[in-house]
Amino acid sequence: MCAGTLPYADGLVGYLAEALGVSGSPVDAYWVPRDITSHCEQRPVLGCVNEGGIFSQYVLHQHEFVHALRRDDIGYLSLEEGLAEAYGDDLLPTREISGNELDMFKSSDGEHYLDATSYPLAGFFASFIRARDGADTLVELVHETERGESFTEARSAFDEVLGQSFEEVVVERDSTYPKCDQTFSRDNGYDCAQQAYPGPASAGDEVVIDIPMDCARDDVLGPRRGERWKTIAIEIPVSGLYLVGADKVGGTAPGDLRFRRCGQSCFDDTTTQGFAFSWIGVDATMTLDPVDSPRGFDDPSALEAGCVAAGRYTVRASVAEDDGGSFQLRLGREEPHTCEFSQ
């Protein structure tokens, strides 16, 4: 594993414990064996929690971290799995959200395992409650239920905690919360809490951020499912027009930079994420072919102007597991310019 992987896992467990209202240190071990079926009730799964340990087919399976931290307080199946998905991995691609909440909750009646196709919907539903009512309310809702109880028992928690019936919550979610990629509805608070690079504050200011990806570095994670990665935070102090440029320097395969606003949810659709650049894809990812050297601010073809809203952002850099290279990200502040952003 890359040098930053296990220290990141330790920090992530502490962050999640605080976010989920868990005291102490209830995770004893994290293990990635060749075959996890003997630890996971002989089921073909990506991961599970067993006797205080997390067992996974890949490192940093954040979904299972949530279950491990809550193993003494597991809630109703659809809610518990939704909570774990809301704090889950930042991998792409993510699965399509399909089905409806009523069928999912009914199918959870008395069950201990969720159908594999329901995980995206469970996470989407949980992310709505979290975005609307806050993380503490979502955790309280799950806490007021129990895995294996009936749907009738579980739905009573909605009236008690949210002051709405389950059906009313579903109707509001359906009418107000648009579907979006899971990556943008999942929590990113741990990465956002790190010390951020300051963005350019005044017209004419230029900031260059080098992002080395050597596996021996203590901030590079993985390998996980074919990639290694790291995430940095950037603080944009003033809304306005910016120049953005980036290069993957060295290596033989393309690499990705994925941009995300901190605290983002599906209430923020792809047109109001806080930035607008044509070369960033619909999943807010910039895919870069390797070059021999960075092109710098003196090459206009390597820069694009776009509006960026003030606030904190994460930039997730990733390369293929067996590839080399690093990234350079360049930000320049243009002359004052009026940019409109949805709130």
C-alpha positions in Angstrom: 0.0 0.0 0.0 1.0 3.6 -0.6 2.5 5.3 2.5 -0.4 7.6 3.1 -3.1 4.9 3.1 -3.2 3.7 6.7 -2.6 7.1 8.3 -5.5 8.4 6.2 -7.6 5.5 7.4 -6.8 6.3 11.1 -7.8 10.0 10.5 -10.9 9.0 8.6 -12.1 6.7 11.4 -11.7 9.6 13.9 -13.6 12.0 11.6 -16.4 9.5 11.0 -16.7 8.7 14.7 -17.3 12.4 15.4 -19.7 12.8 12.5 -21.7 9.8 13.6 -21.7 10.6 17.3 -19.6 7.6 18.3 -17.4 7.7 21.3 -14.2 5.7 21.9 -12.3 3.8 19.2 -14.5 0.8 18.2 -12.5 -0.2 15.1 -9.8 -2.7 16.1 -8.5 -3.9 12.7 -8.7 -3.3 9.0 -7.7 -6.2 6.9 -7.6 -6.8 3.1 -7.1 -10.6 2.7 -7.0 -12.5 -0.5 -10.3 -14.0 0.2 -12.9 -12.4 2.5 -15.7 -14.9 2.2 -14.6 -16.8 5.3 -15.0 -13.5 7.2 -18.2 -12.3 5.6 -20.6 -15.2 6.2 -19.5 -16.9 3.0 -21.2 -14.2 0.9 -19.7 -12.7 -2.3 -19.4 -9.1 -1.2 -16.9 -6.3 -1.4 -16.6 -6.0 2.3 -18.1 -6.6 5.7 -17.7 -6.0 9.4 -17.0 -8.8 11.8 -16.0 -8.7 15.5 -14.6 -5.2 15.4 -12.6 -5.7 12.2 -13.3 -4.4 8.7 -12.7 -6.9 5.9 -12.5 -5.6 2.4 -11.5 -6.6 -1.1 -9.8 -3.2 -1.4 -8.3 -0.6 0.9 -10.3 2.3 2.3 -13.7 0.9 1.9 -15.4 3.8 3.7 -18.9 2.3 3.5 -17.7 -0.5 5.8 -16.0 2.0 8.2 -19.5 3.4 9.0 -20.9 0.0 9.9 -17.8 -0.8 12.0 -18.2 2.4 14.0 -21.9 1.7 14.5 -21.8 -2.1 15.0 -23.6 -1.7 18.4 -26.3 0.6 16.9 -27.2 -0.9 13.5 -30.4 0.6 12.2 -33.2 -0.4 9.8 -31.6 -1.9 6.7 -32.4 0.7 4.1 -31.5 3.5 6.5 -28.3 1.9 7.8 -27.0 1.1 4.3 -28.1 4.6 3.1 -26.1 6.2 5.9 -23.0 4.1 5.0 -23.4 5.1 1.3 -23.8 8.8 2.2 -20.3 8.5 3.8 -19.0 6.1 1.2 -16.1 6.0 -1.3 -15.3 8.6 -3.9 -14.8 6.1 -6.6 -16.1 6.5 -10.2 -18.0 5.3 -12.0 -20.9 5.0 -9.6 -24.0 3.0 -10.2 -27.3 4.4 -11.6 -30.0 5.3 -9.1 -33.1 3.3 -9.8 -36.3 2.1 -8.1 -38.4 3.8 -5.5 -38.0 4.2 -1.7 -41.3 2.6 -0.8 -40.4 -0.7 -2.5 -36.9 -0.6 -1.1 -38.2 -0.1 2.5 -40.9 -2.8 2.1 -38.3 -5.2 0.9 -36.1 -4.4 4.0 -38.9 -5.6 6.3 -37.2 -8.0 8.7 -34.2 -8.4 6.5 -30.5 -8.1 7.4 -29.1 -7.7 3.9 -30.0 -5.2 1.2 -30.4 -6.1 -2.5 -27.3 -5.0 -4.3 -29.3 -2.9 -6.8 -30.8 -0.8 -3.9 -27.5 0.7 -2.5 -27.5 3.8 -4.8 -31.1 4.6 -4.0 -30.5 4.1 -0.3 -27.6 6.5 -0.4 -29.5 9.0 -2.5 -32.4 9.0 0.0 -30.1 9.4 3.0 -28.2 12.2 1.3 -31.5 14.1 0.8 -32.2 13.9 4.6 -28.7 14.9 5.4 -28.7 17.9 2.9 -32.1 19.1 4.1 -32.0 18.4 7.9 -28.3 17.9 8.7 -26.1 15.0 9.5 -27.1 14.9 13.2 -30.8 14.4 12.2 -29.9 11.7 9.7 -27.9 9.8 12.4 -30.7 10.3 14.9 -33.2 8.9 12.4 -31.1 5.7 11.9 -30.5 5.4 15.6 -34.3 5.3 16.3 -34.6 2.1 14.2 -33.2 -1.4 14.4 -32.0 -3.8 11.8 -34.4 -6.7 11.3 -37.5 -4.8 12.6 -40.6 -4.4 10.6 -41.3 -1.6 8.1 -44.2 -0.5 10.3 -41.9 0.0 13.3 -39.2 1.7 11.2 -41.6 4.2 9.5 -42.7 5.5 13.0 -39.2 7.0 13.4 -39.9 9.4 10.6 -42.8 11.0 12.5 -40.8 11.1 15.8 -37.5 12.5 14.4 -38.6 14.5 11.3 -42.2 15.4 12.1 -43.2 13.9 8.8 -44.5 10.6 7.6 -42.3 8.4 5.5 -44.6 9.0 2.6 -44.4 12.8 3.0 -40.6 12.6 3.0 -40.6 10.5 -0.2 -42.9 13.0 -1.9 -40.8 16.0 -1.0 -37.6 14.2 -2.0 -39.2 13.3 -5.4 -40.3 16.9 -6.0 -37.3 18.9 -4.7 -34.1 16.7 -4.8 -32.8 16.0 -8.3 -30.8 12.9 -9.0 -27.1 13.4 -9.3 -24.0 11.3 -9.3 -23.4 9.7 -6.0 -19.9 11.3 -5.9 -21.6 14.7 -5.3 -24.1 13.6 -2.7 -21.6 11.8 -0.5 -19.8 13.5 2.4 -16.5 15.0 1.6 -15.9 16.7 5.0 -12.7 14.9 5.9 -10.9 16.0 2.8 -12.3 19.5 3.0 -11.1 19.9 6.6 -7.4 19.6 5.7 -5.2 22.7 5.3 -6.2 24.3 2.1 -4.0 25.9 -0.6 -5.0 29.6 -0.9 -6.3 30.6 -4.3 -5.3 33.9 -6.0 -7.1 36.8 -4.3 -6.3 39.8 -6.5 -6.4 40.5 -10.2 -3.1 39.3 -11.8 -2.2 36.9 -9.0 -1.1 33.4 -10.1 -0.9 30.3 -8.0 0.9 27.1 -9.1 0.2 23.9 -7.2 2.4 20.8 -7.8 0.7 17.5 -7.0 3.3 14.6 -6.8 1.8 11.1 -7.0 4.7 8.9 -5.8 3.3 6.0 -3.8 6.1 6.5 -1.2 4.7 9.9 -0.2 2.7 10.1 3.0 -0.2 11.8 1.3 -0.7 9.4 -1.6 -3.3 6.6 -1.1 -4.0 3.2 -2.6 -3.7 1.3 -4.7 -7.4 0.8 -4.9 -9.2 -0.9 -7.8 -6.5 0.1 -10.3 -5.6 3.6 -9.1 -3.7 5.6 -6.6 -4.9 9.0 -5.6 -4.7 12.0 -3.3 -7.0 14.9 -2.6 -6.1 18.5 -1.9 -8.3 21.4 -0.8 -8.2 24.9 -2.3 -9.8 28.0 -0.8 -11.1 30.5 -3.3 -11.4 33.8 -1.4 -13.3 35.9 -4.0 -16.0 35.0 -6.6 -15.0 36.0 -10.1 -13.3 35.1 -13.3 -10.3 32.8 -13.1 -7.8 31.2 -15.4 -7.3 27.5 -14.9 -4.7 25.2 -16.4 -3.4 21.8 -15.6 -1.0 19.2 -16.8 0.0 15.6 -16.0 3.7 15.6 -16.1 5.4 12.3 -16.9 4.1 8.8 -17.0 2.6 7.0 -19.9 -1.2 7.0 -19.2 -3.7 9.7 -18.8 -4.6 11.0 -15.3 -7.6 12.7 -13.8 -8.3 15.8 -11.7 -11.8 15.9 -10.3 -13.2 19.1 -8.8 -15.8 19.4 -6.2 -17.2 22.1 -3.9 -17.2 21.3 -0.2 -20.6 20.5 1.3 -22.1 19.9 -2.1 -25.3 17.8 -2.5 -27.8 17.0 -5.2 -29.5 20.3 -4.5 -26.5 21.7 -6.4 -26.9 20.5 -10.0 -24.1 20.3 -12.5 -24.6 23.9 -13.6 -24.3 25.4 -10.1 -21.3 23.6 -8.7 -19.5 26.9 -8.3 -17.3 26.7 -11.4 -17.9 26.6 -15.2 -15.2 25.3 -17.6 -15.9 23.6 -20.9 -13.0 21.2 -20.6 -14.2 19.8 -17.3 -16.6 16.9 -18.0 -20.1 16.3 -16.7 -18.6 14.4 -13.7 -16.4 17.5 -13.0 -13.3 15.6 -14.1 -10.4 16.9 -16.2 -8.7 14.0 -18.0 -5.1 14.9 -18.9 -2.7 13.1 -21.3 0.9 13.0 -20.1 3.3 15.7 -21.2 7.1 16.1 -20.7 6.9 19.4 -18.9 4.2 21.8 -17.6 3.1 24.5 -20.0 2.8 27.4 -17.6 0.9 30.6 -17.7 2.7 31.8 -20.8 0.9 29.3 -23.0 -2.7 30.6 -23.6 -3.7 27.3 -25.2 -3.1 25.6 -21.9 -5.5 27.9 -20.0 -9.2 28.5 -19.9 -11.2 31.3 -18.3 -14.3 30.6 -16.3 -16.3 31.7 -13.3 -15.5 30.3 -9.8 -17.6 31.0 -6.7 -15.8 31.9 -3.5 -15.5 28.9 -1.1 -13.5 25.7 -0.5 -13.1 23.0 -3.1 -11.4 19.7 -3.3 -9.3 18.5 -6.2 -8.9 14.7 -6.4 -5.8 13.6 -8.4 -5.6 10.0 -9.6 -3.3 8.0 -11.8 -3.2 4.3 -12.9 -1.8 2.0 -10.2 1.2 1.1 -12.4 1.8 4.6 -13.9 4.1 7.4 -12.9 4.0 11.1 -13.1 2.7 14.1 -11.2 0.2 17.0 -11.8 0.6 20.7 -11.9 -2.5 22.9 -11.4 -2.4 26.6 -12.2 -4.9 29.2 -11.1 -4.9 32.9 -12.1 -7.2 35.7 -11.0 -8.5 37.8 -13.9 -9.7 41.4 -13.8 -13.0 42.0 -11.8 -15.8 40.3 -13.6 -19.5 39.8 -12.7 -20.3 36.1 -12.3 -23.8 34.9 -11.3 -24.1 31.8 -9.2 -27.2 30.0 -7.9 -27.4 29.8 -4.1 
